[in-house]
Amino acid sequence: MGNYRPVSNLSFMSKVDERAVVSRLNDYLAANNLLPRCQSAYRKWHTTEAVMLQVCSDFLKAADT
């Protein structure tokens, strides 16, 4: 019971696996245009602030017409 090294590596390996899966899944979804334009979650360079600015801009455009 003095060696816990294999158990401590489980967290590291699961993070590596998760990054690989997320990368491949995002590439597939982007290549097939399966992500909505306004979705910001789980997308690189799409922040909550950018989405809020887009919503405010759309709201102001709608108010002008």
mmCIF file of the N, C-alpha and C atoms, coordinates in Angstrom:
data_MODEL
# 
_entry.id   MODEL 
# 
loop_
_atom_site.group_PDB 
_atom_site.id 
_atom_site.type_symbol 
_atom_site.label_atom_id 
_atom_site.label_alt_id 
_atom_site.label_comp_id 
_atom_site.label_asym_id 
_atom_site.label_entity_id 
_atom_site.label_seq_id 
_atom_site.pdbx_PDB_ins_code 
_atom_site.Cartn_x 
_atom_site.Cartn_y 
_atom_site.Cartn_z 
_atom_site.occupancy 
_atom_site.B_iso_or_equiv 
_atom_site.pdbx_formal_charge 
_atom_site.auth_seq_id 
_atom_site.auth_comp_id 
_atom_site.auth_asym_id 
_atom_site.auth_atom_id 
_atom_site.pdbx_PDB_model_num 
ATOM 1   N N  . MET A 1 1  ? 0.819   -1.208 0.000   1.00 0.00 ? 1  MET A N  1 
ATOM 2   C CA . MET A 1 1  ? 0.000   0.000  0.000   1.00 0.00 ? 1  MET A CA 1 
ATOM 3   C C  . MET A 1 1  ? 0.854   1.260  0.000   1.00 0.00 ? 1  MET A C  1 
ATOM 4   N N  . GLY A 1 2  ? 2.133   1.107  -0.151  1.00 0.00 ? 2  GLY A N  1 
ATOM 5   C CA . GLY A 1 2  ? 2.987   2.273  -0.113  1.00 0.00 ? 2  GLY A CA 1 
ATOM 6   C C  . GLY A 1 2  ? 3.147   2.967  -1.455  1.00 0.00 ? 2  GLY A C  1 
ATOM 7   N N  . ASN A 1 3  ? 2.678   2.354  -2.548  1.00 0.00 ? 3  ASN A N  1 
ATOM 8   C CA . ASN A 1 3  ? 2.885   2.939  -3.864  1.00 0.00 ? 3  ASN A CA 1 
ATOM 9   C C  . ASN A 1 3  ? 1.531   3.306  -4.483  1.00 0.00 ? 3  ASN A C  1 
ATOM 10  N N  . TYR A 1 4  ? 1.235   4.599  -4.572  1.00 0.00 ? 4  TYR A N  1 
ATOM 11  C CA . TYR A 1 4  ? -0.022  5.080  -5.147  1.00 0.00 ? 4  TYR A CA 1 
ATOM 12  C C  . TYR A 1 4  ? 0.185   5.698  -6.521  1.00 0.00 ? 4  TYR A C  1 
ATOM 13  N N  . ARG A 1 5  ? 1.326   5.522  -7.118  1.00 0.00 ? 5  ARG A N  1 
ATOM 14  C CA . ARG A 1 5  ? 1.630   6.158  -8.390  1.00 0.00 ? 5  ARG A CA 1 
ATOM 15  C C  . ARG A 1 5  ? 0.633   5.825  -9.507  1.00 0.00 ? 5  ARG A C  1 
ATOM 16  N N  . PRO A 1 6  ? 0.246   4.589  -9.760  1.00 0.00 ? 6  PRO A N  1 
ATOM 17  C CA . PRO A 1 6  ? -0.704  4.319  -10.841 1.00 0.00 ? 6  PRO A CA 1 
ATOM 18  C C  . PRO A 1 6  ? -2.036  5.032  -10.644 1.00 0.00 ? 6  PRO A C  1 
ATOM 19  N N  . VAL A 1 7  ? -2.477  5.162  -9.417  1.00 0.00 ? 7  VAL A N  1 
ATOM 20  C CA . VAL A 1 7  ? -3.738  5.845  -9.145  1.00 0.00 ? 7  VAL A CA 1 
ATOM 21  C C  . VAL A 1 7  ? -3.604  7.330  -9.442  1.00 0.00 ? 7  VAL A C  1 
ATOM 22  N N  . SER A 1 8  ? -2.475  7.922  -9.126  1.00 0.00 ? 8  SER A N  1 
ATOM 23  C CA . SER A 1 8  ? -2.312  9.360  -9.354  1.00 0.00 ? 8  SER A CA 1 
ATOM 24  C C  . SER A 1 8  ? -2.217  9.679  -10.834 1.00 0.00 ? 8  SER A C  1 
ATOM 25  N N  . ASN A 1 9  ? -1.847  8.720  -11.675 1.00 0.00 ? 9  ASN A N  1 
ATOM 26  C CA . ASN A 1 9  ? -1.752  8.959  -13.110 1.00 0.00 ? 9  ASN A CA 1 
ATOM 27  C C  . ASN A 1 9  ? -3.107  8.882  -13.816 1.00 0.00 ? 9  ASN A C  1 
ATOM 28  N N  . LEU A 1 10 ? -4.120  8.376  -13.166 1.00 0.00 ? 10 LEU A N  1 
ATOM 29  C CA . LEU A 1 10 ? -5.433  8.282  -13.794 1.00 0.00 ? 10 LEU A CA 1 
ATOM 30  C C  . LEU A 1 10 ? -5.975  9.651  -14.166 1.00 0.00 ? 10 LEU A C  1 
ATOM 31  N N  . SER A 1 11 ? -5.802  10.618 -13.322 1.00 0.00 ? 11 SER A N  1 
ATOM 32  C CA . SER A 1 11 ? -6.294  11.958 -13.603 1.00 0.00 ? 11 SER A CA 1 
ATOM 33  C C  . SER A 1 11 ? -5.607  12.531 -14.836 1.00 0.00 ? 11 SER A C  1 
ATOM 34  N N  . PHE A 1 12 ? -4.313  12.349 -14.936 1.00 0.00 ? 12 PHE A N  1 
ATOM 35  C CA . PHE A 1 12 ? -3.551  12.849 -16.078 1.00 0.00 ? 12 PHE A CA 1 
ATOM 36  C C  . PHE A 1 12 ? -4.004  12.180 -17.377 1.00 0.00 ? 12 PHE A C  1 
ATOM 37  N N  . MET A 1 13 ? -4.142  10.887 -17.362 1.00 0.00 ? 13 MET A N  1 
ATOM 38  C CA . MET A 1 13 ? -4.525  10.158 -18.575 1.00 0.00 ? 13 MET A CA 1 
ATOM 39  C C  . MET A 1 13 ? -5.940  10.512 -19.018 1.00 0.00 ? 13 MET A C  1 
ATOM 40  N N  . SER A 1 14 ? -6.846  10.702 -18.085 1.00 0.00 ? 14 SER A N  1 
ATOM 41  C CA . SER A 1 14 ? -8.206  11.064 -18.475 1.00 0.00 ? 14 SER A CA 1 
ATOM 42  C C  . SER A 1 14 ? -8.240  12.458 -19.096 1.00 0.00 ? 14 SER A C  1 
ATOM 43  N N  . LYS A 1 15 ? -7.397  13.366 -18.631 1.00 0.00 ? 15 LYS A N  1 
ATOM 44  C CA . LYS A 1 15 ? -7.330  14.698 -19.233 1.00 0.00 ? 15 LYS A CA 1 
ATOM 45  C C  . LYS A 1 15 ? -6.766  14.647 -20.648 1.00 0.00 ? 15 LYS A C  1 
ATOM 46  N N  . VAL A 1 16 ? -5.780  13.813 -20.867 1.00 0.00 ? 16 VAL A N  1 
ATOM 47  C CA . VAL A 1 16 ? -5.212  13.653 -22.208 1.00 0.00 ? 16 VAL A CA 1 
ATOM 48  C C  . VAL A 1 16 ? -6.261  13.079 -23.157 1.00 0.00 ? 16 VAL A C  1 
ATOM 49  N N  . ASP A 1 17 ? -6.966  12.048 -22.706 1.00 0.00 ? 17 ASP A N  1 
ATOM 50  C CA . ASP A 1 17 ? -8.026  11.447 -23.524 1.00 0.00 ? 17 ASP A CA 1 
ATOM 51  C C  . ASP A 1 17 ? -9.124  12.457 -23.829 1.00 0.00 ? 17 ASP A C  1 
ATOM 52  N N  . GLU A 1 18 ? -9.528  13.222 -22.822 1.00 0.00 ? 18 GLU A N  1 
ATOM 53  C CA . GLU A 1 18 ? -10.592 14.198 -23.009 1.00 0.00 ? 18 GLU A CA 1 
ATOM 54  C C  . GLU A 1 18 ? -10.200 15.250 -24.033 1.00 0.00 ? 18 GLU A C  1 
ATOM 55  N N  . ARG A 1 19 ? -8.983  15.731 -23.974 1.00 0.00 ? 19 ARG A N  1 
ATOM 56  C CA . ARG A 1 19 ? -8.533  16.738 -24.950 1.00 0.00 ? 19 ARG A CA 1 
ATOM 57  C C  . ARG A 1 19 ? -8.534  16.185 -26.361 1.00 0.00 ? 19 ARG A C  1 
ATOM 58  N N  . ALA A 1 20 ? -8.130  14.950 -26.522 1.00 0.00 ? 20 ALA A N  1 
ATOM 59  C CA . ALA A 1 20 ? -8.119  14.336 -27.850 1.00 0.00 ? 20 ALA A CA 1 
ATOM 60  C C  . ALA A 1 20 ? -9.535  14.203 -28.398 1.00 0.00 ? 20 ALA A C  1 
ATOM 61  N N  . VAL A 1 21 ? -10.455 13.766 -27.564 1.00 0.00 ? 21 VAL A N  1 
ATOM 62  C CA . VAL A 1 21 ? -11.844 13.600 -27.997 1.00 0.00 ? 21 VAL A CA 1 
ATOM 63  C C  . VAL A 1 21 ? -12.467 14.952 -28.325 1.00 0.00 ? 21 VAL A C  1 
ATOM 64  N N  . VAL A 1 22 ? -12.253 15.931 -27.479 1.00 0.00 ? 22 VAL A N  1 
ATOM 65  C CA . VAL A 1 22 ? -12.835 17.262 -27.711 1.00 0.00 ? 22 VAL A CA 1 
ATOM 66  C C  . VAL A 1 22 ? -12.294 17.869 -28.997 1.00 0.00 ? 22 VAL A C  1 
ATOM 67  N N  . SER A 1 23 ? -11.010 17.718 -29.230 1.00 0.00 ? 23 SER A N  1 
ATOM 68  C CA . SER A 1 23 ? -10.403 18.263 -30.437 1.00 0.00 ? 23 SER A CA 1 
ATOM 69  C C  . SER A 1 23 ? -11.010 17.640 -31.694 1.00 0.00 ? 23 SER A C  1 
ATOM 70  N N  . ARG A 1 24 ? -11.107 16.326 -31.711 1.00 0.00 ? 24 ARG A N  1 
ATOM 71  C CA . ARG A 1 24 ? -11.661 15.640 -32.886 1.00 0.00 ? 24 ARG A CA 1 
ATOM 72  C C  . ARG A 1 24 ? -13.141 15.933 -33.075 1.00 0.00 ? 24 ARG A C  1 
ATOM 73  N N  . LEU A 1 25 ? -13.882 16.004 -31.974 1.00 0.00 ? 25 LEU A N  1 
ATOM 74  C CA . LEU A 1 25 ? -15.311 16.290 -32.065 1.00 0.00 ? 25 LEU A CA 1 
ATOM 75  C C  . LEU A 1 25 ? -15.553 17.706 -32.566 1.00 0.00 ? 25 LEU A C  1 
ATOM 76  N N  . ASN A 1 26 ? -14.808 18.668 -32.047 1.00 0.00 ? 26 ASN A N  1 
ATOM 77  C CA . ASN A 1 26 ? -14.963 20.052 -32.514 1.00 0.00 ? 26 ASN A CA 1 
ATOM 78  C C  . ASN A 1 26 ? -14.609 20.187 -33.988 1.00 0.00 ? 26 ASN A C  1 
ATOM 79  N N  . ASP A 1 27 ? -13.545 19.524 -34.422 1.00 0.00 ? 27 ASP A N  1 
ATOM 80  C CA . ASP A 1 27 ? -13.176 19.562 -35.833 1.00 0.00 ? 27 ASP A CA 1 
ATOM 81  C C  . ASP A 1 27 ? -14.285 18.985 -36.713 1.00 0.00 ? 27 ASP A C  1 
ATOM 82  N N  . TYR A 1 28 ? -14.853 17.875 -36.296 1.00 0.00 ? 28 TYR A N  1 
ATOM 83  C CA . TYR A 1 28 ? -15.929 17.251 -37.058 1.00 0.00 ? 28 TYR A CA 1 
ATOM 84  C C  . TYR A 1 28 ? -17.158 18.161 -37.129 1.00 0.00 ? 28 TYR A C  1 
ATOM 85  N N  . LEU A 1 29 ? -17.568 18.714 -35.988 1.00 0.00 ? 29 LEU A N  1 
ATOM 86  C CA . LEU A 1 29 ? -18.753 19.568 -35.963 1.00 0.00 ? 29 LEU A CA 1 
ATOM 87  C C  . LEU A 1 29 ? -18.552 20.828 -36.794 1.00 0.00 ? 29 LEU A C  1 
ATOM 88  N N  . ALA A 1 30 ? -17.364 21.420 -36.730 1.00 0.00 ? 30 ALA A N  1 
ATOM 89  C CA . ALA A 1 30 ? -17.084 22.625 -37.509 1.00 0.00 ? 30 ALA A CA 1 
ATOM 90  C C  . ALA A 1 30 ? -17.025 22.308 -39.000 1.00 0.00 ? 30 ALA A C  1 
ATOM 91  N N  . ALA A 1 31 ? -16.416 21.193 -39.375 1.00 0.00 ? 31 ALA A N  1 
ATOM 92  C CA . ALA A 1 31 ? -16.291 20.830 -40.787 1.00 0.00 ? 31 ALA A CA 1 
ATOM 93  C C  . ALA A 1 31 ? -17.645 20.537 -41.426 1.00 0.00 ? 31 ALA A C  1 
ATOM 94  N N  . ASN A 1 32 ? -18.593 20.065 -40.653 1.00 0.00 ? 32 ASN A N  1 
ATOM 95  C CA . ASN A 1 32 ? -19.910 19.722 -41.181 1.00 0.00 ? 32 ASN A CA 1 
ATOM 96  C C  . ASN A 1 32 ? -20.981 20.761 -40.859 1.00 0.00 ? 32 ASN A C  1 
ATOM 97  N N  . ASN A 1 33 ? -20.558 21.925 -40.391 1.00 0.00 ? 33 ASN A N  1 
ATOM 98  C CA . ASN A 1 33 ? -21.471 23.032 -40.065 1.00 0.00 ? 33 ASN A CA 1 
ATOM 99  C C  . ASN A 1 33 ? -22.619 22.589 -39.153 1.00 0.00 ? 33 ASN A C  1 
ATOM 100 N N  . LEU A 1 34 ? -22.278 21.863 -38.101 1.00 0.00 ? 34 LEU A N  1 
ATOM 101 C CA . LEU A 1 34 ? -23.289 21.368 -37.176 1.00 0.00 ? 34 LEU A CA 1 
ATOM 102 C C  . LEU A 1 34 ? -23.418 22.224 -35.919 1.00 0.00 ? 34 LEU A C  1 
ATOM 103 N N  . LEU A 1 35 ? -22.597 23.259 -35.795 1.00 0.00 ? 35 LEU A N  1 
ATOM 104 C CA . LEU A 1 35 ? -22.672 24.153 -34.641 1.00 0.00 ? 35 LEU A CA 1 
ATOM 105 C C  . LEU A 1 35 ? -23.450 25.411 -35.008 1.00 0.00 ? 35 LEU A C  1 
ATOM 106 N N  . PRO A 1 36 ? -24.387 25.820 -34.174 1.00 0.00 ? 36 PRO A N  1 
ATOM 107 C CA . PRO A 1 36 ? -25.091 27.075 -34.444 1.00 0.00 ? 36 PRO A CA 1 
ATOM 108 C C  . PRO A 1 36 ? -24.128 28.261 -34.429 1.00 0.00 ? 36 PRO A C  1 
ATOM 109 N N  . ARG A 1 37 ? -24.427 29.269 -35.207 1.00 0.00 ? 37 ARG A N  1 
ATOM 110 C CA . ARG A 1 37 ? -23.559 30.440 -35.331 1.00 0.00 ? 37 ARG A CA 1 
ATOM 111 C C  . ARG A 1 37 ? -23.349 31.147 -34.003 1.00 0.00 ? 37 ARG A C  1 
ATOM 112 N N  . CYS A 1 38 ? -24.357 31.199 -33.188 1.00 0.00 ? 38 CYS A N  1 
ATOM 113 C CA . CYS A 1 38 ? -24.275 31.956 -31.930 1.00 0.00 ? 38 CYS A CA 1 
ATOM 114 C C  . CYS A 1 38 ? -23.823 31.120 -30.738 1.00 0.00 ? 38 CYS A C  1 
ATOM 115 N N  . GLN A 1 39 ? -23.532 29.865 -30.936 1.00 0.00 ? 39 GLN A N  1 
ATOM 116 C CA . GLN A 1 39 ? -23.094 29.046 -29.806 1.00 0.00 ? 39 GLN A CA 1 
ATOM 117 C C  . GLN A 1 39 ? -21.685 29.445 -29.413 1.00 0.00 ? 39 GLN A C  1 
ATOM 118 N N  . SER A 1 40 ? -21.488 29.709 -28.138 1.00 0.00 ? 40 SER A N  1 
ATOM 119 C CA . SER A 1 40 ? -20.156 30.093 -27.673 1.00 0.00 ? 40 SER A CA 1 
ATOM 120 C C  . SER A 1 40 ? -19.516 29.015 -26.800 1.00 0.00 ? 40 SER A C  1 
ATOM 121 N N  . ALA A 1 41 ? -20.298 28.120 -26.267 1.00 0.00 ? 41 ALA A N  1 
ATOM 122 C CA . ALA A 1 41 ? -19.744 27.093 -25.383 1.00 0.00 ? 41 ALA A CA 1 
ATOM 123 C C  . ALA A 1 41 ? -18.913 26.091 -26.175 1.00 0.00 ? 41 ALA A C  1 
ATOM 124 N N  . TYR A 1 42 ? -17.776 25.726 -25.618 1.00 0.00 ? 42 TYR A N  1 
ATOM 125 C CA . TYR A 1 42 ? -16.898 24.699 -26.178 1.00 0.00 ? 42 TYR A CA 1 
ATOM 126 C C  . TYR A 1 42 ? -16.312 25.069 -27.528 1.00 0.00 ? 42 TYR A C  1 
ATOM 127 N N  . ARG A 1 43 ? -16.252 26.362 -27.844 1.00 0.00 ? 43 ARG A N  1 
ATOM 128 C CA . ARG A 1 43 ? -15.683 26.789 -29.112 1.00 0.00 ? 43 ARG A CA 1 
ATOM 129 C C  . ARG A 1 43 ? -14.539 27.748 -28.856 1.00 0.00 ? 43 ARG A C  1 
ATOM 130 N N  . LYS A 1 44 ? -13.473 27.555 -29.589 1.00 0.00 ? 44 LYS A N  1 
ATOM 131 C CA . LYS A 1 44 ? -12.317 28.417 -29.462 1.00 0.00 ? 44 LYS A CA 1 
ATOM 132 C C  . LYS A 1 44 ? -12.637 29.784 -30.064 1.00 0.00 ? 44 LYS A C  1 
ATOM 133 N N  . TRP A 1 45 ? -12.217 30.828 -29.393 1.00 0.00 ? 45 TRP A N  1 
ATOM 134 C CA . TRP A 1 45 ? -12.383 32.224 -29.809 1.00 0.00 ? 45 TRP A CA 1 
ATOM 135 C C  . TRP A 1 45 ? -13.829 32.706 -29.772 1.00 0.00 ? 45 TRP A C  1 
ATOM 136 N N  . HIS A 1 46 ? -14.716 31.972 -29.137 1.00 0.00 ? 46 HIS A N  1 
ATOM 137 C CA . HIS A 1 46 ? -16.110 32.397 -28.991 1.00 0.00 ? 46 HIS A CA 1 
ATOM 138 C C  . HIS A 1 46 ? -16.398 32.560 -27.502 1.00 0.00 ? 46 HIS A C  1 
ATOM 139 N N  . THR A 1 47 ? -16.353 33.790 -27.035 1.00 0.00 ? 47 THR A N  1 
ATOM 140 C CA . THR A 1 47 ? -16.534 34.057 -25.617 1.00 0.00 ? 47 THR A CA 1 
ATOM 141 C C  . THR A 1 47 ? -17.966 34.485 -25.323 1.00 0.00 ? 47 THR A C  1 
ATOM 142 N N  . THR A 1 48 ? -18.304 34.472 -24.067 1.00 0.00 ? 48 THR A N  1 
ATOM 143 C CA . THR A 1 48 ? -19.615 34.936 -23.640 1.00 0.00 ? 48 THR A CA 1 
ATOM 144 C C  . THR A 1 48 ? -19.782 36.420 -23.950 1.00 0.00 ? 48 THR A C  1 
ATOM 145 N N  . GLU A 1 49 ? -18.712 37.191 -23.798 1.00 0.00 ? 49 GLU A N  1 
ATOM 146 C CA . GLU A 1 49 ? -18.774 38.620 -24.086 1.00 0.00 ? 49 GLU A CA 1 
ATOM 147 C C  . GLU A 1 49 ? -19.078 38.868 -25.557 1.00 0.00 ? 49 GLU A C  1 
ATOM 148 N N  . ALA A 1 50 ? -18.477 38.089 -26.441 1.00 0.00 ? 50 ALA A N  1 
ATOM 149 C CA . ALA A 1 50 ? -18.728 38.264 -27.873 1.00 0.00 ? 50 ALA A CA 1 
ATOM 150 C C  . ALA A 1 50 ? -20.186 37.970 -28.210 1.00 0.00 ? 50 ALA A C  1 
ATOM 151 N N  . VAL A 1 51 ? -20.748 36.950 -27.594 1.00 0.00 ? 51 VAL A N  1 
ATOM 152 C CA . VAL A 1 51 ? -22.149 36.615 -27.845 1.00 0.00 ? 51 VAL A CA 1 
ATOM 153 C C  . VAL A 1 51 ? -23.062 37.715 -27.316 1.00 0.00 ? 51 VAL A C  1 
ATOM 154 N N  . MET A 1 52 ? -22.751 38.239 -26.140 1.00 0.00 ? 52 MET A N  1 
ATOM 155 C CA . MET A 1 52 ? -23.573 39.317 -25.586 1.00 0.00 ? 52 MET A CA 1 
ATOM 156 C C  . MET A 1 52 ? -23.514 40.564 -26.465 1.00 0.00 ? 52 MET A C  1 
ATOM 157 N N  . LEU A 1 53 ? -22.359 40.880 -26.994 1.00 0.00 ? 53 LEU A N  1 
ATOM 158 C CA . LEU A 1 53 ? -22.245 42.011 -27.917 1.00 0.00 ? 53 LEU A CA 1 
ATOM 159 C C  . LEU A 1 53 ? -23.068 41.780 -29.176 1.00 0.00 ? 53 LEU A C  1 
ATOM 160 N N  . GLN A 1 54 ? -23.054 40.563 -29.683 1.00 0.00 ? 54 GLN A N  1 
ATOM 161 C CA . GLN A 1 54 ? -23.847 40.241 -30.874 1.00 0.00 ? 54 GLN A CA 1 
ATOM 162 C C  . GLN A 1 54 ? -25.340 40.365 -30.585 1.00 0.00 ? 54 GLN A C  1 
ATOM 163 N N  . VAL A 1 55 ? -25.778 39.882 -29.429 1.00 0.00 ? 55 VAL A N  1 
ATOM 164 C CA . VAL A 1 55 ? -27.195 39.972 -29.058 1.00 0.00 ? 55 VAL A CA 1 
ATOM 165 C C  . VAL A 1 55 ? -27.611 41.445 -28.914 1.00 0.00 ? 55 VAL A C  1 
ATOM 166 N N  . CYS A 1 56 ? -26.777 42.240 -28.252 1.00 0.00 ? 56 CYS A N  1 
ATOM 167 C CA . CYS A 1 56 ? -27.086 43.669 -28.104 1.00 0.00 ? 56 CYS A CA 1 
ATOM 168 C C  . CYS A 1 56 ? -27.128 44.361 -29.457 1.00 0.00 ? 56 CYS A C  1 
ATOM 169 N N  . SER A 1 57 ? -26.201 44.014 -30.338 1.00 0.00 ? 57 SER A N  1 
ATOM 170 C CA . SER A 1 57 ? -26.168 44.596 -31.672 1.00 0.00 ? 57 SER A CA 1 
ATOM 171 C C  . SER A 1 57 ? -27.428 44.221 -32.455 1.00 0.00 ? 57 SER A C  1 
ATOM 172 N N  . ASP A 1 58 ? -27.826 42.975 -32.384 1.00 0.00 ? 58 ASP A N  1 
ATOM 173 C CA . ASP A 1 58 ? -29.041 42.537 -33.066 1.00 0.00 ? 58 ASP A CA 1 
ATOM 174 C C  . ASP A 1 58 ? -30.267 43.234 -32.518 1.00 0.00 ? 58 ASP A C  1 
ATOM 175 N N  . PHE A 1 59 ? -30.292 43.411 -31.197 1.00 0.00 ? 59 PHE A N  1 
ATOM 176 C CA . PHE A 1 59 ? -31.413 44.104 -30.558 1.00 0.00 ? 59 PHE A CA 1 
ATOM 177 C C  . PHE A 1 59 ? -31.494 45.559 -31.022 1.00 0.00 ? 59 PHE A C  1 
ATOM 178 N N  . LEU A 1 60 ? -30.354 46.236 -31.078 1.00 0.00 ? 60 LEU A N  1 
ATOM 179 C CA . LEU A 1 60 ? -30.343 47.644 -31.509 1.00 0.00 ? 60 LEU A CA 1 
ATOM 180 C C  . LEU A 1 60 ? -30.699 47.782 -32.988 1.00 0.00 ? 60 LEU A C  1 
ATOM 181 N N  . LYS A 1 61 ? -30.274 46.853 -33.811 1.00 0.00 ? 61 LYS A N  1 
ATOM 182 C CA . LYS A 1 61 ? -30.641 46.866 -35.230 1.00 0.00 ? 61 LYS A CA 1 
ATOM 183 C C  . LYS A 1 61 ? -32.145 46.684 -35.391 1.00 0.00 ? 61 LYS A C  1 
ATOM 184 N N  . ALA A 1 62 ? -32.730 45.798 -34.613 1.00 0.00 ? 62 ALA A N  1 
ATOM 185 C CA . ALA A 1 62 ? -34.162 45.550 -34.688 1.00 0.00 ? 62 ALA A CA 1 
ATOM 186 C C  . ALA A 1 62 ? -34.951 46.762 -34.201 1.00 0.00 ? 62 ALA A C  1 
ATOM 187 N N  . ALA A 1 63 ? -34.396 47.478 -33.235 1.00 0.00 ? 63 ALA A N  1 
ATOM 188 C CA . ALA A 1 63 ? -35.085 48.659 -32.698 1.00 0.00 ? 63 ALA A CA 1 
ATOM 189 C C  . ALA A 1 63 ? -35.066 49.819 -33.698 1.00 0.00 ? 63 ALA A C  1 
ATOM 190 N N  . ASP A 1 64 ? -34.064 49.867 -34.578 1.00 0.00 ? 64 ASP A N  1 
ATOM 191 C CA . ASP A 1 64 ? -33.965 50.954 -35.557 1.00 0.00 ? 64 ASP A CA 1 
ATOM 192 C C  . ASP A 1 64 ? -34.973 50.801 -36.676 1.00 0.00 ? 64 ASP A C  1 
ATOM 193 N N  . THR A 1 65 ? -35.438 49.596 -36.929 1.00 0.00 ? 65 THR A N  1 
ATOM 194 C CA . THR A 1 65 ? -36.358 49.400 -38.059 1.00 0.00 ? 65 THR A CA 1 
ATOM 195 C C  . THR A 1 65 ? -37.789 49.572 -37.674 1.00 0.00 ? 65 THR A C  1 
# 
